[in-house]
Amino acid sequence: MPHRISATRAARSFAEILNRVKYRGESFIVERNREPMCRIEPVRRRRPLTTDNFAEFWKSLPRPDDKFADDLEEIHNLFRKLPPAAWER
């Protein structure tokens, strides 16, 4: 649950807030006149991309069905039947 703080407090103790975000993983909602204005929270780090990560990701993707292949063939056939460009006539 994020801490709710005023914009004035956030401005006066910004370095402390950043340290709490970085080292404790805390989140803050900054309010002005009790209206939420922004959120300060830790950045989610991405894992470095390795061949193992990529293989795992690839396996998790949904496989196209036969309808997908049929759609691709239909699109290919549509482009094959295009009239010649005006400058080619």
C-alpha positions in Angstrom: 0.0 0.0 0.0 1.6 3.3 -1.0 2.1 6.1 1.5 0.1 9.2 0.9 2.1 12.4 1.3 1.6 16.1 0.5 3.4 17.8 -2.3 5.0 20.1 0.2 6.4 17.2 2.3 7.6 15.5 -0.9 9.5 18.6 -2.0 11.1 19.1 1.4 12.2 15.5 1.9 12.7 14.4 -1.7 16.1 12.8 -1.0 14.7 10.8 1.9 11.7 9.6 -0.2 14.1 8.5 -3.0 16.1 6.5 -0.5 13.0 4.8 0.9 11.9 3.9 -2.6 15.3 2.6 -3.6 16.4 0.7 -0.4 13.0 -0.3 1.1 10.9 -0.6 -2.1 8.3 1.8 -0.7 5.8 3.6 -2.9 4.3 7.1 -2.4 1.3 8.9 -3.8 1.9 12.7 -3.8 -1.2 14.8 -3.2 -2.0 18.4 -3.7 -5.0 19.7 -1.7 -5.7 16.0 -0.9 -6.0 15.2 -4.6 -3.6 12.5 -5.9 -1.2 14.0 -8.4 1.5 11.4 -9.0 3.1 8.2 -7.8 6.7 7.6 -6.8 7.6 3.9 -6.9 10.5 1.6 -7.6 11.2 0.9 -11.2 10.7 -2.8 -12.1 13.9 -4.1 -13.4 13.9 -6.4 -16.4 15.9 -9.5 -16.6 18.8 -9.4 -19.0 17.9 -11.2 -22.2 19.8 -14.4 -22.6 19.2 -17.3 -25.0 17.6 -19.3 -22.2 15.2 -16.4 -21.4 14.4 -16.0 -25.1 13.8 -19.7 -25.5 11.5 -19.6 -22.5 9.6 -16.6 -23.9 9.3 -18.2 -27.3 7.8 -21.4 -25.9 5.2 -19.3 -23.9 3.9 -17.6 -27.1 0.5 -18.9 -28.4 0.8 -21.0 -31.5 -1.0 -19.8 -34.7 -3.8 -22.0 -35.8 -4.6 -23.1 -39.3 -6.9 -20.1 -39.8 -3.9 -17.8 -39.4 -2.0 -19.6 -42.2 -5.2 -19.4 -44.4 -5.4 -15.6 -43.7 -1.8 -15.2 -44.7 -2.3 -17.1 -48.0 -5.4 -15.0 -48.8 -3.5 -11.8 -48.2 -0.7 -13.0 -50.4 -3.1 -13.9 -53.2 -4.8 -10.5 -53.0 -1.5 -8.7 -53.6 -0.7 -11.0 -56.4 -3.8 -9.8 -58.3 -3.1 -6.0 -57.9 -3.3 -4.1 -61.2 0.0 -2.7 -62.6 0.9 0.7 -61.4 0.1 3.6 -63.7 3.7 4.3 -64.5 4.3 0.7 -65.6 1.6 0.7 -68.3 
